[in-house]
Amino acid sequence: MAGLQAERLGLYISIPFCRSKCTYCNFASGVYPASEHGRYVERVIAEMAAAGGWAERMGLELPRAVDSIYLGGGTPSLLEPELVTRLFEAIRAEFAVEPDAEITVECAPGQLADGTLAALAEAGVNRVSLGVQSFIDREAQVSGRLHNRAMVLEDLRRLRRAGIRNLNVDLIAGLAGQTMASWEESLTVLVDAGVPHASVYMLEVDEDSRLGREMLAGGARYHAEAVPTDEAIARMYERAIERLAEAGLRQYEISNFARRGRSSRHNLRYWERRPYLGLGLDASSMLRAAGSEGEGYVLRSTTTDDLKAFLEGEEPAETAWLSKDRQHEEAWFLGLRLNAGVNLAAMRREFGRERVVRALKPVEQLAETGLVSTDGKTVRLTAQGRLLSNEVFQEFLETEVAELGEP
């Protein structure tokens, strides 16, 4: 495959270190000795330096121009200042970071030392995402968070004093002990904080978190019995959409809300299927190449989620080229996450009329149940569809597989 790539690149760097593991967390992160931090950063830097060669072996040319960088976790703010400086020096040595690039770092409230904050600002970080989850101290405590409301508000002040004003706050609807009244209080504090971006997630129940496993088993540890019902969580989510819109934070994606011009440029890259390179533990990449006959190919890869294996230099654990049909499926379920929806003309240009006609069959079925809407030009999730988005995507994919005659 010939590598034809003129697009700009996004970088995602996973920093998996936490001071404590939250009960609801299903990410590949954990509590590791601080002595591992330096070794890990050096391994990420080595992985970064080798990325161009890896891409070449896969038949790709890795873009060098970078317009978004995202350090996620885990808790990247736990890194010592010298490690922050070392990491960003390496990024700029390997890539051409554009002057107006969006550079985001996730931080845990109360876990951002003065020296680390200064190093982030010096490195050009211009956006910070705070994993607050709840402004109610008791709810945060039983979920395994180590902060209280006062710490969050103080960190927002410190970040603004450091010149970082593009701020996001995460909240979770469905934490143990949460009520509609306490949820309203969290929303009010968030609005009063004046942040330009918010992310609101509904609690996920799966086997990848301690709380999820306990709920599935019908146990009581981690206050599992105090988790609100699905119906209550749905009402909280719907109220968040209303309350944030009233404050000028408009929903632009299932879980994301922003003032005008403050949508997360890096996260939009995922939903719009633009290329990104993931580095570090359990990090995903999506890169494009041109096929021999002009048909686009997409390479998706994910690194290992085993810290020891990663530190020993294991190459991506999963790597797969997506066929045009698989890309078409992705374009639907990623595009539908956005309130803007899926543009049918753009889909026909990229994938051809036949594929789009095939896809409109499940769209019609979903429209009949009130989960999507269409005006013949654009397909969007309805308010009910956003609540049941996983079911919508699953039904769409199952219908697509049946149409393709696959097992």
C-alpha positions, 0 to 999 in steps of 0.5 A: 500500500502506498502511504499518502497522508497530508492530513494533520495528526492528533497525539494521544498519550496515556499516563496510567498512574493514579493515586487511588483507583475509583470504584467506577473506573474501567480504564487501564490505570492503577496505583503504581510506584512513583519510581515507575513514572520516569521509566514509563515516560522514557518508554513513551518517548522511545515509542514516539521515536519509533512510530514513524518506522512502525508506520512505514512498515505498515505501509503508511507515512506518519504525518508530522504536523500535529494540531492536537495533543491530549494527555489522558489517564490515569492522572497525568498531573501526577508527573513530576515537573521534569518529566512533563518538560522531558515529554513535551520536549520529545514531542516537539523534537519528533513532530511539528506542533502547530502554533495554535494546537490544542494541548489538553492534559487531564488533571485530578483535583487536589493533585496538581502540584505548583511545580507541575502546573508551572511546567504544564504552562511552560510546555504550552498546555492550553486546556485542562480537563478536571475529573470532578465527577461530583461537587458533592463531597460525600458522593466523591468520597464513596466513589474513591475520589480524593478531592472535595468541592473546595479543592476543585474551585481552588484548582480552577482559580490556580489554572486561570492564574497560570493562563490556562482558561480553556477548562473542562469539568467531568461529571458522572450521573449515577454515582452511589448516593446521588439524588436529583437534588444533589445532581442539581447542586453539582450542575449549579456549581459547575455553571457558576464556575464558568467553565467553557466545556463540560462532559457528562457521563452516565454511569457504566455498569460492566465487568471492567470496574469494581463497582460494575462487577459488584452491581452485576453480582448483586452485592453491596460493596462500594455502596452498590446498593445506593446507585440510582436506578437507570430511570433516575440516571436518565432523568439526571442526564436529561436535566443536565442537557437542559441546565447546561443549555440554559447556561450557554453550554450547548450539547454537541456530542452525546456526553459533551457540552461547550460554549461557542468555539470551545468544543474539544478539537481533539475529541472531535477528531475521533468522531470525525474519523481524522487520524491520531496516534496513540502512545502509552498503555492501552492507547488506540491509533487511527491512521489512513493510507491510500490503497493500490486502486484508490480505495481508502484504507484505515488502520486501527491499532491498540497498545497492550494494557499490561504495564510490564509488557509495555515497559518491555517494548511490546508492539501494538497488541491489536492491529487491523486494516478496516475494509470499506464496509467496516469504515462505513459502519464506523462513519455511522456510529461515530457520526451519530454521536454528534448532534450535527448527525450524519450528512448523507451527501458526504456519506455517498461521496465517501462510500458510494450510493449502494452502501448508503442505500443499504444503511438507510434500511436500519435508519428507517427502522430506528426512525419508526421507534423514535430513536433517530430522525432524518430530513432526507439530508441528515440523520441524527439521534433523537433525545431518546436515541442519545439515552439509548445510544449503545442500543442504537449502535448495536442494532445498526451494526447487527443490521449491517452485518446481516445485509452483508451476509456475514456471520 
